Amino acid sequence: MKSPEPGVPPLAFVQLLNSDALGPQAVGRFRAIIDREGTSELELVQRDRQVPIRWFREVYPGLDHDEATSLGLSFAEHAQLTSFGPLSLPLVSSGSVAEVFELLGYLPIISSALRPHFHSSQRSLTVGLTGHTGDRDLDCLVITYGGAALLRLLDMLTGPLPGVTMNLAWKTPQSPQRIAGALAGRLVFGARASFIDVPVDILQAPCRFPDPVAYRMAIGELRRSLDRHTAATSFTETVRRLLEEDPGHISSHDMAELLAVSPSTMKRRLHEEGTTFRDVQQSLLRERAIVRLLDRSLTVGQIAIDLGYSDLGNFSHAFKRWTGQSPSEFRQFGRREPG
């Protein structure tokens, strides 16, 4: 069985299709794809299956990072509190900004195209954003859309939070006037990585519609849904979720034991889904390393130890293989460019 292809929440997609965010030509192309696939907008929502992100590449064949950024921001302007399936109820009933961000841990239930990575420091919460579409420009689209939609929903729930910024790891679009609006002043282009930065004092900012009982009940159901989703999607997702506990200290033998299968069976099943244990582990380590390196209160040596590397040299070599830069070069890379 191959891993399910990356997608976006069906209700958010259908709401987008029926908004004015898309031109008539794009709407017509999307609806032609829906017809070709033998389904309908209503059925997409009723089945509650992610809409393949590859449809966006079909509709926008010339998509580059400039257009992806503009589209992502435009799409986010139409995000609603009801757009995100099982995350919608706890989102509305959240009591604080911190509780809203807790919900990102359940993002795989509604979208496999975007993954968050969390790091808390004394100064802020950093939420790394990584696209998993297999297409660099589509990654730009889902990162921009996901991050901007989250900031828009926070504004609905708490009022504007100017201290919360979204940092994007690419240059400002050539048409900067298209990024004006509610997020003006909160977008940072040319950053070292794509992430949202939330100052510690903002995390406890209250939401407008708190319902602690509804939130706790919804979180319980989300945990069960995530378990069901992981088991039903792919073997790779099961491995990834187990690795997330401590990716640098779990060997392939340890993982096979956790899964109650032989190492050869685990290897075969991952191969059937187009990956290896090392690939999954290295992907997680890379994502965690990047988020931790954004925190200058941590030394590179501390980060290496936290991620399970026996010495700094091994970590530096691995990081350069992942990114083309040493950890020190990554920290020194470029100056932030205000949006």
DRENDO-1510 file (C-alpha; in Angstrom, 1 decimal, always signed):
<recs>
REC; n; res; u; v; w
REC; 1; MET; +0.0; +0.0; +0.0 .
REC; 2; LYS; +1.3; +3.4; -0.9 .
REC; 3; SER; +1.0; +6.4; +1.4 .
REC; 4; PRO; -2.1; +8.5; +0.7 .
REC; 5; GLU; -1.2; +11.5; -1.4 .
REC; 6; PRO; -1.0; +14.9; +0.4 .
REC; 7; GLY; -4.2; +16.9; +0.5 .
REC; 8; VAL; -6.2; +19.7; +2.0 .
REC; 9; PRO; -9.5; +19.6; +4.1 .
REC; 10; PRO; -12.5; +19.0; +1.8 .
REC; 11; LEU; -14.8; +21.6; +3.4 .
REC; 12; ALA; -12.2; +24.3; +3.3 .
REC; 13; PHE; -11.6; +23.4; -0.4 .
REC; 14; VAL; -15.3; +23.6; -1.3 .
REC; 15; GLN; -15.8; +26.8; +0.6 .
REC; 16; LEU; -12.8; +28.2; -1.3 .
REC; 17; LEU; -14.3; +27.0; -4.6 .
REC; 18; ASN; -17.6; +28.9; -3.8 .
REC; 19; SER; -15.8; +32.1; -2.7 .
REC; 20; ASP; -14.5; +34.9; -4.8 .
REC; 21; ALA; -10.9; +33.9; -4.1 .
REC; 22; LEU; -10.6; +32.0; -7.3 .
REC; 23; GLY; -11.3; +33.4; -10.8 .
REC; 24; PRO; -13.9; +31.8; -13.0 .
REC; 25; GLN; -11.4; +30.0; -15.1 .
REC; 26; ALA; -9.8; +28.3; -12.1 .
REC; 27; VAL; -13.2; +27.4; -10.7 .
REC; 28; GLY; -14.1; +25.8; -14.0 .
REC; 29; ARG; -10.9; +23.8; -14.1 .
REC; 30; PHE; -11.3; +22.5; -10.5 .
REC; 31; ARG; -14.9; +21.5; -11.3 .
REC; 32; ALA; -13.8; +19.7; -14.5 .
REC; 33; ILE; -11.3; +17.8; -12.3 .
REC; 34; ILE; -14.0; +16.9; -9.8 .
REC; 35; ASP; -16.2; +15.7; -12.7 .
REC; 36; ARG; -13.3; +13.7; -14.2 .
REC; 37; GLU; -12.8; +12.0; -10.8 .
REC; 38; GLY; -16.4; +10.9; -10.7 .
REC; 39; THR; -17.4; +12.8; -7.6 .
REC; 40; SER; -19.0; +16.1; -6.6 .
REC; 41; GLU; -18.5; +18.9; -4.1 .
REC; 42; LEU; -21.1; +17.5; -1.8 .
REC; 43; GLU; -19.5; +14.0; -1.9 .
REC; 44; LEU; -16.1; +15.4; -1.2 .
REC; 45; VAL; -17.4; +16.9; +2.0 .
REC; 46; GLN; -19.5; +13.9; +2.9 .
REC; 47; ARG; -16.6; +11.5; +2.5 .
REC; 48; ASP; -14.4; +13.8; +4.4 .
REC; 49; ARG; -11.3; +12.8; +2.5 .
REC; 50; GLN; -8.5; +15.2; +1.8 .
REC; 51; VAL; -8.6; +16.8; -1.6 .
REC; 52; PRO; -5.4; +16.0; -3.5 .
REC; 53; ILE; -3.0; +19.0; -3.6 .
REC; 54; ARG; -1.9; +17.9; -7.1 .
REC; 55; TRP; -5.2; +19.4; -8.3 .
REC; 56; PHE; -3.7; +22.8; -7.7 .
REC; 57; ARG; -0.7; +22.0; -9.9 .
REC; 58; GLU; -3.2; +21.0; -12.7 .
REC; 59; VAL; -5.1; +24.2; -12.3 .
REC; 60; TYR; -2.0; +26.4; -12.0 .
REC; 61; PRO; +0.6; +24.6; -14.2 .
REC; 62; GLY; +2.9; +27.6; -14.2 .
REC; 63; LEU; +2.8; +28.0; -10.4 .
REC; 64; ASP; +6.0; +29.5; -8.9 .
REC; 65; HIS; +6.7; +30.8; -5.4 .
REC; 66; ASP; +5.4; +34.3; -6.2 .
REC; 67; GLU; +2.0; +33.1; -7.3 .
REC; 68; ALA; +1.9; +30.4; -4.6 .
REC; 69; THR; +2.4; +33.0; -1.9 .
REC; 70; SER; -0.2; +35.3; -3.4 .
REC; 71; LEU; -2.7; +32.5; -3.7 .
REC; 72; GLY; -2.0; +31.2; -0.2 .
REC; 73; LEU; -2.7; +34.6; +1.3 .
REC; 74; SER; -5.8; +35.1; -0.8 .
REC; 75; PHE; -7.1; +31.6; +0.1 .
REC; 76; ALA; -6.4; +32.3; +3.8 .
REC; 77; GLU; -8.6; +35.4; +3.7 .
REC; 78; HIS; -11.6; +33.1; +3.2 .
REC; 79; ALA; -10.8; +30.6; +6.0 .
REC; 80; GLN; -13.7; +30.2; +8.4 .
REC; 81; LEU; -13.9; +28.8; +11.9 .
REC; 82; THR; -16.0; +26.0; +10.4 .
REC; 83; SER; -13.5; +25.1; +7.7 .
REC; 84; PHE; -11.4; +22.4; +9.4 .
REC; 85; GLY; -13.6; +19.4; +10.1 .
REC; 86; PRO; -13.0; +17.8; +13.5 .
REC; 87; LEU; -10.7; +20.7; +14.5 .
REC; 88; SER; -13.4; +23.3; +14.2 .
REC; 89; LEU; -15.3; +22.6; +17.5 .
REC; 90; PRO; -12.2; +22.7; +19.7 .
REC; 91; LEU; -10.9; +25.7; +17.7 .
REC; 92; VAL; -14.1; +27.7; +18.5 .
REC; 93; SER; -14.1; +26.5; +22.2 .
REC; 94; SER; -10.4; +27.2; +22.9 .
REC; 95; GLY; -9.7; +29.2; +26.0 .
REC; 96; SER; -6.4; +30.7; +25.0 .
REC; 97; VAL; -3.9; +31.2; +22.2 .
REC; 98; ALA; -1.9; +28.3; +23.7 .
REC; 99; GLU; -4.9; +26.0; +23.3 .
REC; 100; VAL; -5.3; +27.0; +19.7 .
REC; 101; PHE; -1.7; +26.0; +18.9 .
REC; 102; GLU; -2.2; +22.7; +20.8 .
REC; 103; LEU; -4.6; +21.8; +18.0 .
REC; 104; LEU; -1.9; +21.9; +15.4 .
REC; 105; GLY; -0.7; +18.6; +16.8 .
REC; 106; TYR; -3.8; +17.0; +15.3 .
REC; 107; LEU; -3.3; +18.6; +11.9 .
REC; 108; PRO; -2.6; +15.2; +10.2 .
REC; 109; ILE; -6.3; +14.3; +10.7 .
REC; 110; ILE; -7.3; +17.0; +8.2 .
REC; 111; SER; -4.2; +17.6; +6.0 .
REC; 112; SER; -1.1; +15.6; +5.2 .
REC; 113; ALA; +0.4; +18.4; +3.1 .
REC; 114; LEU; +1.7; +20.5; +6.0 .
REC; 115; ARG; +3.5; +19.5; +9.2 .
REC; 116; PRO; +4.1; +21.7; +12.3 .
REC; 117; HIS; +7.1; +21.3; +14.6 .
REC; 118; PHE; +7.1; +22.9; +18.0 .
REC; 119; HIS; +9.9; +24.4; +20.1 .
REC; 120; SER; +9.3; +26.4; +23.3 .
REC; 121; SER; +11.8; +28.7; +24.8 .
REC; 122; GLN; +11.7; +31.3; +27.6 .
REC; 123; ARG; +11.0; +34.0; +24.9 .
REC; 124; SER; +8.5; +32.4; +22.6 .
REC; 125; LEU; +6.8; +29.4; +21.0 .
REC; 126; THR; +8.3; +28.6; +17.6 .
REC; 127; VAL; +6.1; +26.6; +15.2 .
REC; 128; GLY; +8.1; +25.3; +12.2 .
REC; 129; LEU; +6.0; +24.8; +9.1 .
REC; 130; THR; +7.1; +22.2; +6.6 .
REC; 131; GLY; +5.4; +21.3; +3.3 .
REC; 132; HIS; +5.1; +17.6; +2.4 .
REC; 133; THR; +3.7; +17.9; -1.1 .
REC; 134; GLY; +6.8; +16.7; -3.1 .
REC; 135; ASP; +6.6; +20.0; -5.1 .
REC; 136; ARG; +8.6; +23.0; -3.8 .
REC; 137; ASP; +6.0; +25.6; -5.1 .
REC; 138; LEU; +3.1; +23.7; -3.8 .
REC; 139; ASP; +4.9; +23.6; -0.5 .
REC; 140; CYS; +5.0; +27.4; -0.6 .
REC; 141; LEU; +1.3; +27.4; -1.2 .
REC; 142; VAL; +0.4; +25.1; +1.7 .
REC; 143; ILE; +2.8; +26.8; +4.1 .
REC; 144; THR; +1.5; +30.3; +3.2 .
REC; 145; TYR; -2.1; +29.2; +3.3 .
REC; 146; GLY; -1.8; +27.2; +6.5 .
REC; 147; GLY; +0.1; +29.8; +8.4 .
REC; 148; ALA; -1.9; +32.8; +7.2 .
REC; 149; ALA; -5.2; +30.9; +7.8 .
REC; 150; LEU; -4.1; +30.2; +11.4 .
REC; 151; LEU; -3.3; +33.9; +12.0 .
REC; 152; ARG; -6.6; +34.9; +10.5 .
REC; 153; LEU; -8.5; +32.5; +12.8 .
REC; 154; LEU; -6.6; +33.7; +15.8 .
REC; 155; ASP; -7.7; +37.3; +14.9 .
REC; 156; MET; -11.3; +36.0; +14.9 .
REC; 157; LEU; -10.9; +34.3; +18.2 .
REC; 158; THR; -8.9; +36.8; +20.2 .
REC; 159; GLY; -8.6; +40.1; +18.2 .
REC; 160; PRO; -5.5; +41.2; +16.3 .
REC; 161; LEU; -2.2; +39.8; +17.8 .
REC; 162; PRO; +0.5; +42.1; +16.3 .
REC; 163; GLY; +3.3; +40.3; +18.2 .
REC; 164; VAL; +2.7; +37.0; +16.3 .
REC; 165; THR; +4.7; +36.9; +13.1 .
REC; 166; MET; +4.8; +34.4; +10.2 .
REC; 167; ASN; +8.2; +33.9; +8.7 .
REC; 168; LEU; +8.6; +32.5; +5.2 .
REC; 169; ALA; +11.8; +31.1; +3.8 .
REC; 170; TRP; +11.7; +32.7; +0.4 .
REC; 171; LYS; +11.9; +36.2; -1.1 .
REC; 172; THR; +9.1; +38.8; -1.0 .
REC; 173; PRO; +6.8; +38.3; -4.1 .
REC; 174; GLN; +7.4; +40.7; -7.0 .
REC; 175; SER; +4.0; +42.1; -6.5 .
REC; 176; PRO; +4.2; +43.1; -2.8 .
REC; 177; GLN; +0.9; +45.0; -3.0 .
REC; 178; ARG; -0.8; +41.7; -3.1 .
REC; 179; ILE; +0.4; +40.9; +0.5 .
REC; 180; ALA; -1.2; +44.0; +2.0 .
REC; 181; GLY; -4.1; +43.6; +4.4 .
REC; 182; ALA; -4.7; +42.0; +7.7 .
REC; 183; LEU; -1.3; +40.4; +7.9 .
REC; 184; ALA; +0.7; +43.5; +6.8 .
REC; 185; GLY; +3.5; +44.0; +9.2 .
REC; 186; ARG; +3.3; +40.4; +10.5 .
REC; 187; LEU; +4.9; +38.7; +7.5 .
REC; 188; VAL; +8.6; +38.3; +7.3 .
REC; 189; PHE; +10.2; +37.1; +4.0 .
REC; 190; GLY; +13.7; +35.8; +3.5 .
REC; 191; ALA; +13.8; +34.1; +6.8 .
REC; 192; ARG; +16.0; +31.1; +7.6 .
REC; 193; ALA; +13.1; +28.8; +7.7 .
REC; 194; SER; +9.3; +29.0; +7.6 .
REC; 195; PHE; +7.8; +29.3; +11.0 .
REC; 196; ILE; +5.3; +31.2; +13.2 .
REC; 197; ASP; +6.7; +33.0; +16.2 .
REC; 198; VAL; +4.5; +33.5; +19.3 .
REC; 199; PRO; +5.8; +35.6; +22.2 .
REC; 200; VAL; +5.3; +33.8; +25.5 .
REC; 201; ASP; +3.1; +36.6; +26.9 .
REC; 202; ILE; +0.7; +36.2; +24.1 .
REC; 203; LEU; +0.2; +32.4; +24.6 .
REC; 204; GLN; -2.1; +33.1; +27.5 .
REC; 205; ALA; -4.2; +35.7; +25.7 .
REC; 206; PRO; -7.9; +34.7; +26.2 .
REC; 207; CYS; -10.2; +33.6; +23.3 .
REC; 208; ARG; -13.6; +35.1; +22.9 .
REC; 209; PHE; -15.7; +31.9; +23.1 .
REC; 210; PRO; -14.1; +29.7; +25.7 .
REC; 211; ASP; -15.8; +26.4; +26.6 .
REC; 212; PRO; -13.4; +24.3; +28.7 .
REC; 213; VAL; -15.7; +21.3; +28.8 .
REC; 214; ALA; -16.3; +21.2; +25.1 .
REC; 215; TYR; -12.6; +21.7; +24.5 .
REC; 216; ARG; -11.5; +18.9; +26.7 .
REC; 217; MET; -14.1; +16.5; +25.2 .
REC; 218; ALA; -13.1; +17.5; +21.7 .
REC; 219; ILE; -9.4; +16.9; +22.5 .
REC; 220; GLY; -10.2; +13.5; +23.7 .
REC; 221; GLU; -12.0; +12.7; +20.5 .
REC; 222; LEU; -9.2; +14.1; +18.5 .
REC; 223; ARG; -6.7; +11.8; +20.2 .
REC; 224; ARG; -8.8; +8.8; +19.3 .
REC; 225; SER; -9.3; +10.1; +15.7 .
REC; 226; LEU; -5.5; +10.6; +15.3 .
REC; 227; ASP; -5.0; +7.0; +16.4 .
REC; 228; ARG; -7.6; +5.8; +13.9 .
REC; 229; HIS; -6.2; +8.0; +11.2 .
REC; 230; THR; -2.6; +6.9; +11.7 .
REC; 231; ALA; -3.6; +3.2; +11.6 .
REC; 232; ALA; -5.8; +3.7; +8.5 .
REC; 233; THR; -3.5; +5.8; +6.4 .
REC; 234; SER; -0.1; +4.1; +6.1 .
REC; 235; PHE; +2.6; +2.1; +7.8 .
REC; 236; THR; +5.0; +5.1; +7.3 .
REC; 237; GLU; +2.7; +7.4; +9.3 .
REC; 238; THR; +2.7; +4.9; +12.1 .
REC; 239; VAL; +6.5; +4.8; +12.1 .
REC; 240; ARG; +6.7; +8.6; +11.9 .
REC; 241; ARG; +4.3; +9.1; +14.8 .
REC; 242; LEU; +6.2; +6.7; +17.1 .
REC; 243; LEU; +9.5; +8.4; +16.1 .
REC; 244; GLU; +8.1; +11.8; +17.0 .
REC; 245; GLU; +8.5; +10.9; +20.7 .
REC; 246; ASP; +12.3; +10.9; +20.4 .
REC; 247; PRO; +13.6; +10.6; +16.8 .
REC; 248; GLY; +17.3; +10.6; +17.6 .
REC; 249; HIS; +17.2; +7.8; +20.2 .
REC; 250; ILE; +15.1; +5.1; +18.5 .
REC; 251; SER; +16.9; +2.6; +16.3 .
REC; 252; SER; +15.3; +0.6; +13.5 .
REC; 253; HIS; +15.5; -2.4; +15.8 .
REC; 254; ASP; +13.7; -0.5; +18.5 .
REC; 255; MET; +11.0; +0.6; +16.1 .
REC; 256; ALA; +10.4; -3.0; +14.9 .
REC; 257; GLU; +10.0; -4.1; +18.5 .
REC; 258; LEU; +7.5; -1.2; +19.1 .
REC; 259; LEU; +5.6; -2.3; +16.0 .
REC; 260; ALA; +5.7; -6.0; +17.0 .
REC; 261; VAL; +7.2; -7.0; +13.6 .
REC; 262; SER; +10.5; -8.3; +12.5 .
REC; 263; PRO; +13.1; -5.7; +11.2 .
REC; 264; SER; +12.8; -7.3; +7.7 .
REC; 265; THR; +9.0; -7.0; +7.7 .
REC; 266; MET; +9.3; -3.3; +8.7 .
REC; 267; LYS; +11.8; -2.7; +6.0 .
REC; 268; ARG; +9.6; -4.4; +3.4 .
REC; 269; ARG; +6.5; -2.5; +4.4 .
REC; 270; LEU; +8.2; +0.8; +4.3 .
REC; 271; HIS; +9.8; +0.0; +1.0 .
REC; 272; GLU; +6.3; -0.8; -0.4 .
REC; 273; GLU; +5.3; +2.8; +0.6 .
REC; 274; GLY; +8.4; +4.2; -1.1 .
REC; 275; THR; +10.5; +5.0; +1.9 .
REC; 276; THR; +12.9; +3.7; +4.5 .
REC; 277; PHE; +13.3; +3.9; +8.3 .
REC; 278; ARG; +16.3; +6.1; +7.8 .
REC; 279; ASP; +14.5; +8.5; +5.4 .
REC; 280; VAL; +11.6; +8.9; +7.9 .
REC; 281; GLN; +14.0; +9.4; +10.8 .
REC; 282; GLN; +16.3; +11.9; +9.0 .
REC; 283; SER; +13.3; +13.9; +7.8 .
REC; 284; LEU; +12.1; +14.3; +11.4 .
REC; 285; LEU; +15.6; +15.1; +12.7 .
REC; 286; ARG; +16.1; +17.8; +10.0 .
REC; 287; GLU; +12.8; +19.5; +10.9 .
REC; 288; ARG; +13.5; +19.5; +14.6 .
REC; 289; ALA; +17.1; +20.7; +14.1 .
REC; 290; ILE; +15.9; +23.7; +12.1 .
REC; 291; VAL; +13.3; +24.7; +14.7 .
REC; 292; ARG; +15.8; +24.4; +17.5 .
REC; 293; LEU; +18.5; +26.4; +15.7 .
REC; 294; LEU; +16.1; +29.3; +15.5 .
REC; 295; ASP; +16.4; +29.5; +19.3 .
REC; 296; ARG; +19.8; +31.2; +19.9 .
REC; 297; SER; +19.6; +30.5; +23.6 .
REC; 298; LEU; +20.6; +26.9; +22.7 .
REC; 299; THR; +24.1; +26.1; +21.7 .
REC; 300; VAL; +24.7; +23.9; +18.6 .
REC; 301; GLY; +26.2; +21.3; +20.9 .
REC; 302; GLN; +23.1; +21.2; +23.1 .
REC; 303; ILE; +20.9; +20.7; +20.0 .
REC; 304; ALA; +23.2; +17.9; +18.8 .
REC; 305; ILE; +22.9; +16.1; +22.1 .
REC; 306; ASP; +19.1; +16.6; +22.3 .
REC; 307; LEU; +18.8; +15.0; +18.8 .
REC; 308; GLY; +20.8; +12.0; +19.8 .
REC; 309; TYR; +24.1; +12.8; +18.0 .
REC; 310; SER; +27.2; +11.4; +19.7 .
REC; 311; ASP; +29.3; +14.5; +18.9 .
REC; 312; LEU; +28.9; +17.9; +17.3 .
REC; 313; GLY; +30.8; +16.9; +14.2 .
REC; 314; ASN; +28.3; +14.2; +13.3 .
REC; 315; PHE; +25.5; +16.6; +13.7 .
REC; 316; SER; +27.1; +19.3; +11.6 .
REC; 317; HIS; +27.8; +16.8; +8.8 .
REC; 318; ALA; +24.2; +15.6; +8.9 .
REC; 319; PHE; +22.8; +19.2; +8.9 .
REC; 320; LYS; +25.0; +20.2; +6.0 .
REC; 321; ARG; +23.8; +17.2; +4.0 .
REC; 322; TRP; +20.2; +18.2; +4.7 .
REC; 323; THR; +20.5; +21.9; +4.0 .
REC; 324; GLY; +23.8; +22.6; +2.2 .
REC; 325; GLN; +24.8; +24.7; +5.3 .
REC; 326; SER; +26.5; +24.1; +8.6 .
REC; 327; PRO; +24.4; +24.8; +11.7 .
REC; 328; SER; +26.5; +28.0; +12.3 .
REC; 329; GLU; +26.0; +29.1; +8.7 .
REC; 330; PHE; +22.3; +28.5; +9.0 .
REC; 331; ARG; +22.1; +30.7; +12.0 .
REC; 332; GLN; +24.0; +33.5; +10.3 .
REC; 333; PHE; +22.0; +33.2; +7.0 .
REC; 334; GLY; +20.6; +36.5; +5.7 .
REC; 335; ARG; +18.7; +39.3; +7.3 .
REC; 336; ARG; +14.9; +39.2; +7.7 .
REC; 337; GLU; +13.0; +41.1; +5.2 .
REC; 338; PRO; +9.8; +42.7; +6.4 .
REC; 339; GLY; +6.7; +42.0; +4.4 .
</recs>
